[in-house]
Amino acid sequence: MIKIYNKAYLEAFGKNLKRLRESKNLSQRELEDIAKISFSQIGRIERGEQNATISTLYALAKALEVSPAKLLTFDFKEK
């Protein structure tokens, strides 16, 4: 099995998640309650330390009341 991992992309995704969360005036704890995802996992995703699954992406999008595509729409330049 090949492990595909791009730290810079995960960090860019995390920044976008944080931006969307903050635009809704939600703390990580509040998002935890709505999305049913631990705040520590949310923090790891926002810092680019954890690769979110499709199910996690869906739960976060639903909790933030945005489409999953909105979570994946951000500027990213390959280095």
WOLINHU-V754838 format. One record per run of one state. SS is the DSSP state (@ for helix, = for strand, . for the rest). FROM is the first residue (numbers start at 1). TO is the last residue. Records with the same first field share a line. If there is no record, write none. Layout:
BEGIN
SS: FROM-TO, FROM-TO
END
This chain:
BEGIN
.: 1-6, 24-27, 36-38, 47-53, 65-67, 72-79
@: 7-23, 28-35, 39-46, 54-64, 68-71
END
